[in-house]
């Protein structure tokens, strides 16, 4: 075959590809401005390895609250700052309610489950999940009692280490996981349970890879990275192992199911599957069941446990804040009873500190990707249907127009002049709008009860010395994770 013909053909194919996928496509001409992308690779060369979040923050400083970057040949609209994010997710919440692709996990979930689904599937999964979790106590006294029970197990586990220095990661994750397990599986696991420890190791490894430069490259250039060797290739295997664990639990539930007396979330879903067996429009199937359960674990375990872990690190850095919280606990609760959620309204300083921990540690800085479900007018620009959108939560939680010292840990952000708790509309660690985390109420209850139980029973100390740089979120990946550290839980 003539070499000139081959080169001409390749050039034609390249031009067609460019016209279909880049800024030269007419449908993208009315997008917000942003850094100039290169053909095929987009803004890759402007993103330092493993520092996607920092790149997005810095780009916003140059282009303002709404701008466009290119992940490979595909445009992604970035929305930054409290006012712009509120305008998108609340004022135009329906238009921005789609879920954008997240290639590092899309291969595993394939659009199933609550978190990564769209359209009618998402509506059915969300409606069912909210109703079922509420029936099993989310936001009610019954789940408060389960959290209190787990907090007691946690305190006893911490006491068993006899004040020896320890890395709190696994213990805290197990405690939070048991709260989810009580609703999803109907039981908790002992802290030394081998199966649960294996499961948590898989969760940890998944987060580490997604946060790494390899994981970020996979989200930026999936078509290329799927074909290249590297740690990112383990993500699909990890998700498969996690789904296998869920599948085994589902089979056990099926074998012992009593339709007249559902024990947990899985039972309720299986019953719903049977009820809608003849409905061709139903989304209640095994794929959605397993993905939903795994979504609940991801959303309800790593985020809360990571927030607690980061909070303990902050208490070590600022022992005077720890002391002041303990004084409030002693005054309101004392040492003879377990904290309850009603105590929170009488403990404004503790409540403010917990809110500030959430704001400052900023667990999911970029938010999970959204997508517009139709051609959308936004601030004078036109965003085509299906375009991925990142409403940056880090830009809201650190908006200088909403917080006086956005880069400093400062509980006064949530206290008024009289020392009473003060709400702030820019407090969005759970996102906002139609895609807000359905477990917000549960997470807030867990954070208050776990923190207050720990500080009621222990004073936190460490032989390690921490600087402000140690507690500041690293803003390198999809999740902010506290630095590894050890501390001692000294009995009060």
Secondary structure, 3 states (H helix, E strand, C coil): CCHHHHHHHHHHHHHHHHHHHCCCCHHHCCCCCCCCCECCCECHHHCCCCCHHHHHHHHHHHHCCEEEEEECCEEEEEECCHHHHHHHHHHCCCCCCEECCCHHHHHHHCCCCCCCCCHHHHHHHHHHHHHHHHHCCCCCHHHHHHHHHHHHHHHHHHHCCCCCCECCHHHHHHHHHHHHHHHHCCCCCCCCCHHHHHHHHHHHHHHHHHHCHHHHHHHHCHHHHCCCCCHHHHHHHHHHHHHHHHHHHHHHHHHCCCCCCCCCHHHHHHHHHHHCCCCCCCCCCHHHHHHHHHHHHHHHHHHHHHHHHHHHHHHHHCHHHHHHHHHHHHHHCCCCCCCCHHHHHHCHHHHHHHHHHHHHHCCCCCCCCEECCCCEEECCEEECCCCEEEECHHHHHCCCCCCCCCCCCCHHHHECCCCCECCCCCCCCCCCHHHCCCCHHHHHHHHHHHHHHHHHHEEEECCCCCCHHHHCCCCCCCCCCCCCCCEEEEEC
